[in-house]
Amino acid sequence: MVQVNGDVTTCCLDEHLENRLGNVKDTPLAALWAGPTLRAWRIAQARGDFARSGPYCTRCSWRSAGAMPREAVVRYLEAEGEGALAARLRSAP
């Protein structure tokens, strides 16, 4: 989510910018999107470790939000070298 002032957060519900990643005036959106902070938060989300996936995420999860299909998460994890986590997620009920 990009705010009118250029601040970027991970969620449209994050009105107080608890998961602020930066500002597009200072850093290109592509760099924020692919940066180490968001990568770590995505992997924490996939692990179910919402306390480590951005401060705002303790109140939600990608599963409850339904924003990303499980298979898409598995493909992302595999591409990021997180094969064991991808396999665990793939076999989870």
BAZA-791000 format. One line per 3 residues: for each residue x, y, z of N, C-alpha, C. Coordinates in nm, 2 decimals. Each point is the difference from the previous one (the first is absolute). Layout:
BEGIN
X,Y,Z,X,Y,Z,X,Y,Z | ...
END
This chain:
BEGIN
0.08,-0.12,0.00,-0.08,0.12,0.00,0.09,0.12,0.00 | -0.02,0.09,-0.09,0.07,0.13,-0.01,-0.09,0.11,0.04 | 0.04,0.07,0.10,-0.08,0.11,0.06,0.02,0.12,-0.09
-0.08,0.10,0.01,0.01,0.12,-0.08,0.13,0.08,0.01 | 0.07,-0.02,0.12,0.12,0.07,0.02,0.12,-0.09,-0.05 | -0.03,-0.12,-0.05,0.11,-0.08,-0.05,0.04,-0.11,0.09
-0.05,0.00,0.13,0.03,-0.11,0.09,-0.05,-0.13,-0.05 | 0.07,-0.10,0.02,-0.04,-0.14,-0.04,-0.01,-0.09,0.12 | -0.12,-0.07,0.01,-0.02,-0.09,0.10,-0.05,-0.13,-0.06
-0.01,-0.11,0.07,-0.03,-0.13,-0.05,-0.15,-0.02,-0.01 | -0.08,0.09,0.05,-0.14,-0.03,0.01,-0.09,0.12,-0.01 | -0.11,-0.01,-0.07,-0.09,0.11,-0.01,-0.07,0.04,0.13
0.00,-0.10,0.10,-0.06,0.03,0.13,0.09,0.07,0.10 | 0.13,0.01,-0.04,0.10,0.05,0.08,0.01,0.16,0.00 | -0.11,0.06,0.05,-0.01,0.14,-0.01,0.10,0.08,0.08
0.06,-0.06,0.10,0.10,0.07,0.09,0.14,-0.04,-0.04 | 0.01,-0.07,-0.12,0.13,-0.03,-0.06,0.09,-0.08,0.10 | -0.05,-0.10,0.07,0.07,-0.08,0.09,0.10,-0.09,-0.08
-0.04,-0.04,-0.12,0.09,-0.08,-0.09,0.06,0.08,-0.11 | 0.04,0.13,0.03,0.06,0.09,-0.10,0.13,-0.06,-0.05 | 0.01,-0.01,-0.13,0.12,-0.05,-0.06,0.10,0.11,-0.05
-0.06,0.12,-0.02,0.08,0.11,-0.05,-0.09,0.09,-0.08 | 0.06,0.08,-0.08,-0.07,0.10,-0.08,0.05,0.00,-0.14 | -0.10,0.00,-0.10,0.04,-0.01,-0.14,0.08,0.12,-0.05
-0.01,0.11,0.08,0.08,0.12,-0.04,0.15,-0.02,0.03 | 0.03,-0.10,0.09,0.14,-0.03,0.04,0.05,-0.13,-0.06 | -0.09,-0.09,-0.02,0.04,-0.14,-0.04,-0.10,-0.04,-0.11
0.04,-0.05,-0.11,-0.10,-0.05,-0.10,-0.09,-0.11,0.06 | -0.12,-0.01,-0.04,-0.10,-0.09,0.05,0.06,-0.15,-0.03 | 0.06,-0.02,-0.11,0.05,-0.14,-0.03,0.10,-0.04,0.10
0.09,0.10,0.05,0.10,-0.03,0.10,-0.06,-0.03,0.13 | -0.11,0.07,0.04,-0.07,-0.03,0.12,-0.07,-0.13,0.00 | -0.06,-0.03,-0.12,-0.08,-0.13,-0.02,0.09,-0.12,0.01
0.13,0.01,-0.05,0.09,-0.11,-0.01,0.11,0.01,0.11 | -0.01,0.09,0.09,0.10,0.02,0.10,0.00,-0.10,0.11 | 0.11,0.00,0.08,0.02,-0.10,0.10,-0.11,0.00,0.11
-0.05,0.12,0.04,-0.11,0.00,0.10,-0.12,-0.07,-0.04 | -0.05,0.03,-0.12,-0.12,-0.06,-0.05,0.02,-0.15,-0.02 | 0.12,-0.04,-0.05,0.02,-0.14,-0.02,0.00,-0.07,0.13
0.06,0.05,0.10,-0.01,-0.06,0.14,-0.14,-0.01,0.05 | -0.08,0.11,-0.02,-0.13,0.00,0.05,-0.09,-0.11,-0.08 | 0.02,-0.01,-0.13,-0.07,-0.10,-0.07,0.03,-0.14,0.05
0.12,-0.03,0.02,0.04,-0.13,0.05,-0.06,-0.03,0.14 | 0.01,0.10,0.08,-0.06,-0.01,0.14,-0.15,-0.03,-0.01 | -0.07,0.07,-0.10,-0.14,-0.02,-0.02,-0.03,-0.15,-0.03
0.09,-0.05,-0.10,-0.02,-0.14,-0.04,0.02,-0.10,0.11 | 0.09,0.04,0.09,0.03,-0.09,0.12,-0.12,0.01,0.10 | -0.08,0.10,-0.01,-0.10,0.03,0.10,0.05,0.08,0.12
0.12,0.06,-0.02,0.06,0.08,0.11,-0.03,0.14,-0.02 | -0.13,0.03,0.02,-0.05,0.14,-0.03,0.06,0.11,0.08 | 0.06,-0.03,0.12,0.06,0.10,0.08,0.13,0.04,-0.06
0.06,-0.08,-0.10,0.12,0.04,-0.06,-0.03,0.04,-0.15 | -0.12,0.02,-0.03,-0.03,0.03,-0.14,-0.06,0.15,-0.02 | 0.05,0.08,0.09,-0.04,0.14,-0.01,-0.09,0.03,0.12
0.01,0.11,0.07,-0.07,0.03,0.12,-0.15,-0.01,-0.02 | -0.05,0.04,-0.11,-0.15,0.00,-0.02,-0.05,-0.14,-0.02 | 0.08,-0.09,-0.04,-0.04,-0.14,-0.04,-0.04,-0.09,0.12
0.02,0.04,0.12,-0.04,-0.08,0.11,-0.15,-0.01,0.01 | -0.07,0.09,-0.07,-0.14,0.00,0.01,-0.07,-0.07,-0.12 | 0.08,-0.05,-0.09,-0.05,-0.05,-0.12,0.10,-0.11,-0.06
-0.04,-0.06,-0.11,0.09,-0.09,-0.07,-0.04,-0.01,-0.14 | 0.09,-0.04,-0.09,-0.04,-0.01,-0.14,-0.10,-0.11,-0.02 | -0.01,-0.10,0.09,-0.10,-0.10,-0.01,-0.14,0.05,0.03
-0.01,0.08,0.11,-0.13,0.05,0.04,-0.04,0.11,-0.10 | 0.09,0.07,-0.06,-0.03,0.11,-0.10,-0.04,-0.06,-0.13 | 0.06,-0.12,-0.03,-0.03,-0.07,-0.12,0.06,0.06,-0.12
0.10,0.09,0.01,0.05,0.07,-0.11,0.10,-0.08,-0.09 | 0.06,-0.10,0.05,0.09,-0.08,-0.08,-0.02,-0.14,0.01 | -0.03,-0.07,-0.11,-0.02,-0.14,0.01,0.12,-0.08,0.05
-0.02,-0.11,0.06,0.11,-0.08,0.06,0.10,-0.04,-0.10 | -0.04,-0.04,-0.12,0.10,-0.04,-0.10,0.09,0.11,-0.04 | -0.06,0.13,-0.01,0.09,0.11,-0.03,0.10,0.03,0.11
-0.04,-0.02,0.12,0.10,0.01,0.11,0.11,-0.11,-0.01 | -0.04,-0.12,-0.03,0.09,-0.11,-0.02,0.10,0.03,-0.11 | -0.05,0.05,-0.11,0.09,0.04,-0.11,0.10,0.11,0.04
-0.05,0.10,0.07,0.09,0.10,0.05,0.11,-0.05,0.09 | -0.04,-0.08,0.09,0.10,-0.06,0.10,0.10,-0.08,-0.08 | -0.04,-0.08,-0.09,0.09,-0.08,-0.08,0.10,0.09,-0.08
-0.05,0.11,-0.05,0.09,0.09,-0.08,0.10,0.07,0.10 | -0.04,0.02,0.12,0.08,0.07,0.10,0.10,-0.10,0.07 | 0.00,-0.13,-0.04,0.09,-0.09,0.06,-0.05,-0.06,0.13
-0.13,0.01,0.03,-0.06,-0.04,0.12,-0.08,-0.13,-0.03 | 0.07,-0.10,-0.06,-0.06,-0.13,-0.04,-0.07,-0.08,0.11 | 0.07,0.00,0.12,-0.06,-0.08,0.11,-0.13,0.06,0.05
0.00,0.13,0.01,-0.12,0.07,0.04,-0.11,-0.02,-0.11 | 0.04,0.01,-0.12,-0.10,-0.02,-0.11,-0.06,-0.14,0.01 | 0.08,-0.10,0.02,-0.05,-0.13,0.01,-0.09,-0.02,0.12
0.03,0.06,0.11,-0.08,-0.01,0.12,-0.14,0.06,-0.03 | 0.01,0.12,-0.06,-0.13,0.07,-0.03,-0.08,-0.08,-0.10 | 0.06,-0.05,-0.10,-0.07,-0.08,-0.10,-0.07,-0.12,0.06
0.06,-0.06,0.10,-0.06,-0.12,0.06,-0.10,0.03,0.12 | 0.00,0.12,0.04,-0.09,0.04,0.11,-0.15,-0.01,-0.04 | -0.08,-0.03,0.09,-0.15,-0.01,-0.03,-0.06,0.14,-0.04
END
